[in-house]
Amino acid sequence: MGDKDRYSFDQGYARFAALNSNHRAIREQIKWLDGVFTDAGSKWRIASYHHPLYSSGIHEASLRT
């Protein structure tokens, strides 16, 4: 993600927004996301984090308590 906490781009009929899941300013990110999607028109709106929400990778077991 370079030096950015978040970014967006258009591809075809979709607008993509990527958020930094390590960034703790949730309200700030939601406000930014609302702004990014406000003028998307009829495009699909797709948001993602740079980390998966769920994982079955090697660290998955460490998330269980």
Secondary structure, DSSP 8 states (H G I E B T S, - for coil): -TT-SEEEEEETTEEEEEE-TT---HHHHHHHHHHHHHT-TTSEEEEEESS-SS--STTGGGG--
